[in-house]
C-alpha cells in the first residue's frame, strides 16, 4: 500500500531503524577455507569430485584482481568447493547457508544437489539445506559463480566500475530450531521495526516478525527492548498458534520519553530481542534500531527530527588496491573511520549494496547513508525483474539501519528518446516497491541530465551529478546552475549527488593539466577545485545533500587517464589508503570538529625552487608562522572556508624549516615542512 501523498513543497520520511548479524546468537560456523579454480569444469558440483589440486583460498576472495593490473580482466565462470562436518550441537535442527555477497551469478550445490541460484553481486542470499545434509559424514559445498556481463542483471556492464567475481564476503552455516524467525525471507533478519508515530513524549513502533514453522504448535513470542546503555525499556510476551509454514506476526509498542537517533549529535541505538519459544526450545534474533524522522524542503534543505541538518559528505566504493572488494572487517572499519574523520555527515554508498558492517558503523557514528542498487548508466530493457529483486533485498536486508535515509533507484540512467522507454517504467515500479516495503523512507536517484528529463523527478527526491570545470564549463558554473535552477523550479529540491575532479599525488605541476581524459591530473588543481566548489555549496543551505566523488581512488578497468592506468583519480585518499590528499584536509578543516592544522602543497613545494605563498588549512582560531625557528607572523583564521595564507616568505640559502603552530584549549598543534633553497 502506498503512503499518503506529500505536500507539493515538502518531502517527508520517518523511520525507526540498525542491525547486527542475526546469525550471531545462533549456533553457527564460518566457512572460510575453500578450494578454487577458474573456468568451466565438468561435474565440479558432484559430491565426490576431487578438488584437492585446486588453489586453496580464504574468504573473502576475488578472482578478478587482474582488473587492477591489466587492461581488461577475466570475466567468466569459476568454482569454489569446501567440505564440512555438521557439529553435533546442530543435529536435529534446521540448517542454513548464508552468503553475504558473491559476484555475480551463483549456483549453489550441497552434496551434489542443486540448492538454488542467485543473481546479483552485492546482496546476501540464504538457503535452507537441511534435506541435503548428511549429519553423520562430511558434506561437500560447491559454488559455481560467474562475473560475466548479463543483460538480465544489474549492472549490465562494467563501464563505471569493475565487476569483480568471487565469494568476497562472509559465508556462514548456521542452525535453528524447527520453528524459527525466518532467515530465508530475502536473507533478512526476519524482524522489522517501523516508527509509526514520533512525538517528544512517546514513540509508537511496530515490530513485524516473519516466522517459519514445520508444524502447527503453540508458541510464545517474547519481545524485550533495551536502550543504548542496555537498560530495559519495555517487554511483552504473546502466546500464539502458528498454523501456516510461514506467518507474519505484528505487535505494537510505545517507548516513553524516546531518545531519537540524531546523526552525529546523538546516534542513539535501541536494541530489540525477539524470541520464539516452542516446547522449551527457542530461536532468537537481536536487532539494533534507531528512531528518527527525515524530511526535505526545497527552500530550506534537509531536516532530521524536525531540525535543520545539513547533509554533506562523500561517495564511496568498496575496494582497496591489492584486495579489490575482498575486504576484511578492519578494512571496512578503516574506511568508515576516515569518512568519520573528515567530518562527513552523510555517505552515498556507490553504486550498490555494501557490507553490512559498513551500515553498522554508519549507525554507530551517526552518518546518514544514501543506499542504492546497481541500476547504473546503461540499460538493456531486460533487467527489470533483477532490479526489483535487488531493491527488495537491499531494503529488507538493511531495513533496521537508522543511518539509511533514502533508497537510491538509479545512477545516470538515461531515457534518450521518450518517457515510454523501459527504464522509465522500471523506475516507477521500483519507487512503488520501495514504498510498499518501506512506507517511511524516501526514494532518490542521481541524474546527469537536465533538471527536467525523461527519467527525472520520478523518485521522491532528485540529485544531480555535476562536474563543472572538468567535463564541461567552468568551476563557478556550479553556483550559476544552482541559483538559476532554484529560481526556475522552486518546487524541486536540489541535491548534488556527485562533484569532483581527478588528482594524482605524483603529479604536482598545475601548468601541465590535461583534463578530463589526459595523462596529467595535478593534485593542486583538484585542491583548487574543491576550495571553490565547497564554498558554492556551503553558501546554499537549500541544497538537500551534496557528495564528493569520491572518498577513495578506485579501479575502472580499461581507463588510461591521469598517469596511472585502470584508475579513477577523483578520490580524496589514494587507492591504497596510504595518502590523504590536500583536499581531504581542506574538508576536514571545514567539516570536522577535531582540530586541524595542515600545510598544503607539501608535495608540490618539494618540486619548486622558491616559495612565495604558504597556504594553511585550519579550523583553529589563529596560526603562527615560524621560519628556521624564528617567529614571523601570527594570523587569525578569518576565512569562512578555513584557509589562511602567508606571503613573501624570506628563506635562507640551503635548508629551511617552515613551521606553523596553534595553541588552543591548552593544547599545542603544529605542522612543518623542510625546504632546500
C-alpha positions in Angstrom: 0.0 0.0 0.0 1.4 3.4 -1.0 1.8 6.1 1.6 -0.3 9.3 1.6 0.8 11.9 -0.9 3.2 14.5 0.4 2.5 18.3 0.1 3.9 19.7 -3.1 6.8 21.6 -1.4 7.6 19.1 1.4 9.1 15.6 1.1 8.9 13.7 4.3 10.0 10.3 5.6 10.2 8.8 9.1 11.7 5.6 10.4 12.9 3.6 13.2 15.9 1.7 12.4 20.5 -0.9 12.9 21.1 -4.4 12.9 23.8 -6.7 14.0 24.1 -10.0 12.2 21.1 -12.1 13.1 23.3 -15.2 12.9 25.5 -14.1 15.9 23.1 -15.6 18.5 22.6 -18.9 16.7 24.7 -22.0 16.5 27.0 -21.3 13.5 30.3 -21.8 11.8 32.2 -19.6 9.4 33.1 -21.3 6.1 36.4 -19.5 5.5 38.6 -22.1 3.6 37.8 -23.2 0.1 39.4 -24.8 -3.0 39.1 -22.6 -6.1 39.6 -22.9 -9.8 38.8 -20.7 -12.8 37.0 -21.9 -15.8 34.2 -24.2 -16.9 34.8 -27.5 -15.1 32.7 -30.5 -15.9 30.9 -32.2 -12.9 32.6 -29.9 -10.3 29.3 -29.9 -8.4 29.4 -33.6 -7.7 29.7 -34.7 -4.1 32.8 -36.9 -4.7 34.6 -34.6 -7.1 38.3 -34.3 -6.3 39.4 -30.6 -6.0 42.5 -31.3 -3.9 44.7 -29.9 -6.7 42.9 -26.6 -6.9 44.1 -23.4 -5.3 43.4 -23.1 -1.6 41.9 -19.7 -0.8 40.4 -17.9 2.2 37.2 -15.9 2.2 36.9 -13.1 1.4 38.3 -13.8 -2.1 38.0 -12.4 -5.6 39.4 -13.8 -8.8 39.4 -10.5 -10.7 42.5 -8.7 -9.4 43.8 -8.6 -13.0 41.2 -5.8 -13.4 43.6 -3.5 -11.4 46.9 -4.6 -13.0 46.0 -5.0 -16.7 43.7 -3.6 -19.3 40.8 -5.9 -19.3 40.3 -8.8 -16.9 38.9 -12.3 -16.6 35.1 -12.3 -16.8 33.8 -15.9 -16.7 33.0 -18.9 -14.6 34.8 -20.1 -11.6 34.3 -22.8 -9.0 34.6 -22.9 -5.2 34.4 -26.1 -3.2 34.7 -26.9 0.5 33.8 -29.8 2.8 32.4 -29.6 6.3 31.0 -31.8 9.0 28.0 -30.6 10.9 28.7 -30.0 14.6 26.9 -32.4 17.0 25.1 -29.4 18.5 23.3 -28.9 15.2 21.8 -32.4 14.9 18.1 -32.4 14.8 17.9 -28.8 13.8 17.3 -26.9 10.6 20.5 -26.0 8.7 21.0 -22.9 6.6 23.7 -21.4 4.4 24.1 -17.6 4.1 26.4 -15.8 1.6 26.7 -12.1 2.2 28.0 -11.4 -1.3 29.1 -13.4 -4.3 29.9 -11.7 -7.7 27.7 -12.0 -9.6 25.6 -15.0 -10.8 25.7 -18.0 -8.5 24.6 -21.7 -8.4 24.8 -23.5 -5.0 25.2 -27.2 -4.6 25.3 -29.3 -1.4 26.4 -32.9 -1.7 25.8 -32.7 -5.4 22.2 -31.4 -5.0 21.4 -28.0 -6.5 20.0 -25.9 -3.7 19.4 -22.7 -5.6 20.5 -19.8 -7.7 21.1 -16.1 -7.1 21.7 -13.3 -9.5 23.2 -10.1 -8.1 26.7 -9.5 -6.8 26.1 -7.3 -3.8 23.2 -8.6 -1.8 23.0 -11.6 0.5 21.2 -14.8 -0.1 20.3 -17.6 2.2 19.0 -21.2 1.6 17.8 -23.9 3.9 19.9 -27.0 3.2 18.6 -29.4 5.9 17.3 -32.0 3.5 20.6 -32.2 1.6 22.7 -32.6 4.7 24.4 -35.8 5.9 24.7 -35.3 9.7 27.0 -38.3 10.1 29.5 -37.6 7.3 31.4 -34.8 5.6 29.3 -32.6 3.4 30.5 -31.0 0.1 29.5 -27.5 -0.8 30.1 -26.3 -4.3 29.6 -22.8 -5.7 29.6 -22.0 -9.4 30.0 -18.3 -9.9 30.4 -16.0 -12.9 31.1 -12.3 -13.3 30.3 -12.2 -17.0 28.1 -9.3 -18.1 24.5 -10.2 -18.1 21.8 -8.1 -19.8 19.2 -9.5 -17.4 21.1 -8.4 -14.3 22.1 -5.0 -13.0 24.6 -3.6 -13.6 24.6 -4.8 -17.3 28.2 -3.8 -17.8 31.3 -2.5 -16.1 31.9 0.9 -17.7 31.9 2.7 -14.4 33.3 0.2 -12.0 34.7 -3.4 -12.2 32.5 -6.5 -11.9 34.7 -8.4 -9.5 34.0 -12.1 -9.3 34.2 -14.4 -6.3 33.0 -15.1 -2.8 34.2 -11.8 -1.4 32.1 -11.5 1.7 31.5 -13.9 4.7 29.8 -17.3 4.4 28.1 -18.8 7.4 26.5 -22.2 8.0 24.0 -22.0 11.0 21.3 -23.9 12.7 17.9 -23.1 14.2 15.1 -24.9 15.9 12.2 -26.3 13.9 10.3 -23.1 14.5 12.4 -20.1 13.7 12.4 -16.4 12.8 12.7 -16.9 9.1 16.3 -16.4 7.8 15.3 -17.1 4.2 13.0 -14.0 3.8 15.3 -12.4 1.3 18.2 -13.2 3.6 17.0 -10.6 6.1 16.8 -10.8 9.8 13.1 -11.6 9.7 12.5 -8.8 12.2 11.4 -5.3 11.0 11.0 -2.3 13.3 9.0 0.7 12.0 8.4 4.0 13.6 4.6 4.7 13.4 4.3 7.9 15.5 7.1 10.2 16.7 6.4 12.7 19.5 8.6 14.2 22.1 6.9 12.3 24.9 6.3 8.9 23.1 7.3 6.9 20.1 5.0 4.3 18.8 6.7 1.4 16.9 5.5 -1.6 15.0 7.5 -4.9 15.1 6.9 -7.3 12.3 8.3 -10.8 12.7 8.4 -13.5 10.0 8.0 -17.0 11.5 8.7 -20.3 9.8 7.4 -23.4 11.4 7.4 -27.1 10.4 4.1 -27.9 12.0 1.2 -26.4 13.9 2.1 -25.9 17.5 1.6 -23.5 20.4 4.3 -20.9 20.6 5.3 -18.0 22.8 6.7 -14.8 21.2 8.8 -12.8 23.6 9.9 -9.2 23.0 12.4 -7.2 25.0 13.6 -3.7 24.2 16.7 -2.0 25.6 18.2 1.4 25.3 21.8 2.1 24.3 23.0 1.5 27.8 21.2 -1.8 28.0 18.6 -0.5 30.3 15.2 -2.3 30.0 12.7 -0.1 28.1 9.8 -2.5 27.7 8.9 -6.1 27.3 6.0 -8.3 26.5 5.0 -12.0 25.8 2.3 -13.3 23.5 1.0 -16.8 23.1 0.1 -17.8 19.6 -0.7 -20.8 17.4 1.1 -20.8 14.0 -0.9 -22.9 11.6 1.0 -22.0 8.4 4.5 -22.9 7.5 5.2 -19.1 7.1 3.5 -16.5 9.2 3.9 -12.8 9.9 3.2 -11.6 13.4 2.8 -7.9 14.1 2.9 -6.2 17.5 3.0 -2.5 18.6 4.9 -0.9 21.4 5.2 2.5 23.0 8.5 3.9 24.0 8.1 6.7 26.6 10.5 9.6 26.6 12.2 8.3 23.4 15.8 9.2 22.6 15.9 9.9 18.8 18.8 8.8 16.6 20.1 12.3 15.8 23.0 11.9 13.5 26.4 12.9 14.8 24.7 14.8 17.6 23.5 11.6 19.3 23.4 8.4 17.3 21.3 6.6 19.9 20.6 2.9 19.2 17.9 0.8 20.8 18.1 -3.0 20.8 15.3 -5.4 20.5 15.4 -9.1 21.3 12.7 -11.2 19.6 12.4 -14.8 20.8 10.1 -17.6 19.5 9.7 -20.4 22.1 8.2 -23.8 21.4 8.1 -26.7 23.9 11.2 -25.4 25.7 13.2 -24.7 22.6 13.7 -21.2 21.3 15.1 -19.2 18.3 16.2 -15.6 18.9 17.1 -12.6 16.8 18.6 -9.4 18.2 18.4 -6.2 16.2 19.6 -2.7 16.9 17.4 0.1 15.6 17.0 3.9 15.9 14.2 6.3 16.0 14.3 9.2 13.6 12.3 11.4 11.1 13.7 12.9 8.0 12.2 15.5 5.6 13.4 17.8 2.8 12.1 21.3 2.0 13.2 22.7 -1.4 13.8 26.1 0.2 15.5 25.1 3.4 17.2 21.8 2.7 17.2 18.7 5.0 15.6 18.2 8.4 16.5 15.5 10.9 13.9 15.0 13.7 12.3 18.3 12.6 15.5 20.4 13.0 17.7 21.6 10.1 20.5 19.2 9.4 22.9 19.7 6.6 23.9 16.7 4.7 27.4 16.8 3.1 29.9 14.1 2.6 31.4 11.6 0.1 30.6 8.8 -2.2 32.4 5.5 -1.6 33.3 2.3 -3.4 34.1 -0.9 -1.5 37.6 -1.7 -2.9 41.3 -1.4 -2.0 44.4 -1.7 -4.1 45.7 -5.3 -3.9 42.4 -6.5 -2.4 39.7 -5.4 -4.7 36.3 -5.8 -2.9 37.5 -8.8 -0.8 37.9 -6.7 2.3 38.4 -7.8 5.9 36.5 -6.2 8.7 39.4 -4.0 9.7 39.5 -2.5 6.2 35.8 -1.7 6.2 36.3 -0.2 9.6 39.2 1.9 8.5 37.2 3.3 5.6 34.4 4.4 7.8 36.9 5.8 10.3 38.3 8.1 7.6 34.8 9.1 6.5 34.1 10.0 10.1 37.4 11.7 10.5 36.8 14.1 7.6 33.6 15.2 9.4 31.1 14.0 6.8 27.5 14.0 7.9 26.4 11.8 5.0 27.7 9.0 2.9 26.5 7.9 -0.5 27.4 4.2 -1.0 28.1 3.9 -4.7 26.6 2.1 -6.6 25.4 -1.0 -4.9 24.7 -2.6 -1.6 27.7 -2.6 0.7 28.9 -4.8 3.5 26.5 -4.9 6.5 29.5 -3.8 8.6 29.5 -0.5 6.7 25.9 0.2 7.6 26.5 -0.8 11.2 29.4 1.6 11.6 27.4 4.4 10.0 24.6 3.7 12.6 27.1 4.0 15.4 28.9 7.1 14.1 25.8 9.0 13.2 26.5 9.2 9.5 23.4 9.3 7.3 23.5 6.9 4.3 22.2 7.0 0.8 21.9 3.3 -0.1 21.3 2.3 -3.7 21.1 -0.6 -6.2 23.4 -1.0 -9.2 21.0 0.3 -11.8 23.7 2.3 -13.4 24.3 4.2 -16.7 23.3 1.7 -19.4 20.3 -0.5 -19.5 19.1 -3.3 -21.7 15.3 -3.3 -21.1 15.6 -6.8 -19.9 17.0 -6.3 -16.4 13.7 -5.2 -14.7 13.0 -8.3 -12.7 16.5 -8.5 -11.3 16.5 -4.7 -10.5 13.3 -5.2 -8.5 14.8 -8.3 -6.8 18.0 -6.4 -5.8 16.0 -3.4 -4.5 13.8 -5.8 -2.4 17.0 -7.4 -1.0 18.6 -4.0 -0.3 15.6 -2.8 1.6 14.8 -5.9 3.6 18.4 -6.8 4.5 19.0 -3.2 5.7 15.6 -2.1 6.9 16.6 -1.6 10.6 19.7 0.5 10.0 18.8 4.1 11.2 21.6 5.6 9.2 19.9 4.9 5.9 17.7 7.8 5.0 17.0 7.3 1.3 16.8 4.4 -1.2 18.6 5.1 -4.4 16.9 3.7 -7.5 19.4 4.6 -10.3 22.5 6.5 -11.2 22.9 8.2 -14.6 20.4 6.0 -16.4 19.2 7.9 -19.5 16.0 7.7 -21.4 17.2 9.3 -24.6 14.1 9.1 -26.7 10.9 9.3 -24.6 9.1 8.7 -21.3 7.9 5.4 -22.8 11.3 3.7 -22.6 11.7 0.6 -20.4 13.9 2.4 -17.8 11.2 5.0 -17.1 8.5 2.4 -16.4 11.0 0.4 -14.4 11.8 3.4 -12.2 8.1 3.9 -11.5 7.9 0.2 -10.5 11.0 0.5 -8.3 9.5 3.5 -6.5 6.3 1.7 -5.9 8.1 -1.4 -4.5 10.2 0.8 -2.2 7.2 2.5 -0.7 5.3 -0.8 -0.3 8.3 -2.4 1.5 9.2 0.7 3.5 6.5 3.3 3.7 8.7 5.7 5.7 11.8 6.2 3.7 12.0 8.3 0.6 13.4 7.3 -2.8 16.0 9.2 -4.8 18.1 9.0 -7.9 21.3 10.6 -9.4 20.9 12.3 -12.7 23.5 13.7 -15.1 20.8 15.2 -17.4 18.9 18.5 -17.1 16.5 19.4 -14.3 13.6 18.2 -16.4 14.3 14.9 -18.3 12.5 11.7 -19.2 14.0 10.0 -16.1 14.0 13.0 -13.9 11.9 13.6 -10.8 10.1 10.3 -10.7 11.7 9.3 -7.4 10.6 11.3 -4.3 13.9 13.3 -4.4 16.3 14.0 -7.2 20.0 14.9 -7.1 22.4 15.6 -9.9 26.0 14.6 -10.8 27.7 17.9 -11.7 31.3 18.1 -12.9 31.6 21.8 -13.9 35.1 22.7 -15.0 36.2 19.1 -15.6 34.0 17.6 -18.3 32.3 20.9 -19.3 32.1 24.5 -18.3 34.0 26.3 -15.6 34.2 25.8 -11.8 31.9 28.8 -10.9 29.2 27.4 -13.1 28.0 25.3 -10.2 26.7 28.4 -8.5 25.0 29.6 -11.6 23.3 26.3 -12.1 22.1 26.0 -8.5 20.7 29.6 -8.4 19.1 29.5 -11.8 17.6 26.1 -11.2 16.2 27.2 -7.9 14.6 30.2 -9.4 13.1 28.4 -12.4 12.0 25.3 -10.5 11.2 26.4 -6.9 9.1 23.2 -6.3 12.1 20.9 -6.9 14.6 20.2 -4.1 18.1 20.4 -5.4 20.9 18.0 -4.4 24.4 17.3 -5.7 24.9 13.5 -5.8 28.5 13.8 -7.3 31.1 16.5 -7.7 34.8 16.3 -8.1 37.9 16.2 -10.4 40.9 14.0 -10.7 44.0 14.4 -8.6 47.2 12.4 -8.8 49.6 12.8 -5.8 52.5 12.0 -8.0 51.7 14.9 -10.4 52.1 18.4 -9.0 52.7 20.9 -11.9 49.5 22.7 -12.4 50.6 24.0 -15.8 50.5 20.5 -17.2 46.9 19.8 -16.6 45.2 17.6 -19.2 41.5 17.3 -18.5 39.4 15.3 -18.5 40.9 12.3 -20.2 44.6 13.2 -20.5 47.6 11.8 -18.6 48.2 14.6 -16.2 45.9 15.4 -13.3 47.9 17.5 -10.8 46.8 17.3 -7.2 46.9 21.1 -6.7 44.3 21.6 -9.4 42.0 19.2 -7.5 42.6 21.2 -4.3 41.8 24.4 -6.1 38.5 23.0 -7.5 37.3 21.8 -4.1 38.1 25.1 -2.4 35.9 26.9 -4.9 33.1 24.4 -5.2 32.6 23.7 -1.5 32.2 27.5 -0.8 29.5 27.5 -3.5 27.6 24.6 -1.8 28.3 25.8 1.7 26.7 29.2 1.0 23.5 27.5 -0.3 21.8 25.6 2.6 18.8 24.8 0.4 21.0 22.0 -1.2 19.4 19.0 0.4 22.6 16.9 0.2 26.0 17.0 -1.5 28.5 14.3 -2.1 32.2 14.4 -3.3 33.1 11.9 -5.9 34.9 10.1 -4.4 36.3 9.3 -1.0 38.9 6.9 -2.3 40.5 6.4 -5.7 39.1 3.2 -7.3 39.8 1.0 -10.3 38.0 1.1 -13.6 39.4 -1.5 -16.0 40.4 -0.1 -19.3 40.7 3.6 -18.2 44.0 5.2 -19.0 43.9 8.7 -17.5 45.9 10.8 -15.1 49.1 8.9 -15.4 48.0 5.6 -13.8 46.1 3.1 -15.9 42.9 1.5 -14.7 42.3 4.1 -12.0 39.7 6.8 -11.3 41.7 9.6 -9.5 38.9 11.6 -8.1 39.3 10.3 -4.6 40.3 12.4 -1.6 42.5 9.4 -0.5 44.7 7.2 -2.6 43.7 3.7 -3.7 46.0 2.1 -1.1 44.7 4.3 1.7 48.2 5.5 2.5 48.0 9.1 1.4 45.3 11.7 2.2 45.3 14.3 -0.4 45.3 18.0 0.4 41.6 18.2 -0.5 41.0 15.7 2.4 42.4 18.1 4.9 40.5 21.0 3.3 37.2 19.3 4.0 38.4 18.1 7.4 39.1 21.7 8.4 35.6 22.7 7.2 33.6 19.8 8.4 35.2 18.2 11.4 35.1 19.4 15.0 38.6 17.9 15.6 41.4 20.5 15.5 43.0 20.7 12.0 46.3 22.5 11.2 47.7 21.5 7.8 50.3 23.0 5.5 49.1 22.4 1.9 51.0 21.7 -1.3 53.9 19.9 0.5 54.3 17.5 -2.4 54.2 20.5 -4.8 56.6 22.6 -2.8 59.2 19.9 -2.8 59.5 20.3 -6.6 59.9 24.1 -6.5 62.9 26.3 -6.2 61.2 29.0 -4.2 58.1 29.6 -2.0 56.1 32.8 -2.4 52.9 31.8 -0.6 52.3 29.3 2.2 48.6 28.1 2.4 47.2 26.6 5.6 44.0 24.8 6.3 42.9 25.2 9.9 39.8 25.4 12.0 41.7 26.8 15.0 41.4 30.5 16.0 44.8 31.6 14.9 48.0 30.3 13.3 51.6 31.4 13.9 54.3 31.0 11.3 58.0 30.2 12.1 60.9 30.0 9.7 64.0 28.4 10.9 62.6 28.6 14.5 62.1 32.3 14.2 58.6 33.7 14.8 57.5 35.5 11.7 53.8 36.3 12.0 50.6 35.4 13.8 47.3 35.5 11.9 43.7 35.0 13.0 41.8 32.5 10.9 39.0 34.6 9.4 38.2 32.7 6.2 34.8 31.1 6.2 36.4 28.1 4.5 39.3 28.0 6.9 42.1 29.0 4.6 45.0 31.2 5.8 47.8 32.4 3.6 51.3 33.7 4.5 53.0 35.7 1.8 56.6 36.9 0.9 58.4 34.2 2.8 62.1 35.0 3.4 64.2 31.9 3.2 67.9 31.2 3.6 70.1 29.6 1.1 70.3 25.9 1.9 68.0 24.0 4.3 64.9 25.7 5.8 62.4 24.6 8.3 58.9 26.1 7.9 56.6 25.5 10.8 53.1 26.6 11.8 51.7 26.3 15.3 48.4 27.0 17.0 47.6 26.9 20.7 44.0 26.1 21.7 42.5 25.0 25.0 45.9 24.2 26.5 46.9 22.1 23.5 49.6 22.8 21.0 49.2 21.9 17.4 51.9 22.1 14.7 52.8 21.1 11.2 56.0 21.7 9.3 57.9 21.1 6.1 61.6 21.2 5.2 62.6 23.2 2.1 66.0 23.5 0.4 66.7 26.7 -1.5 
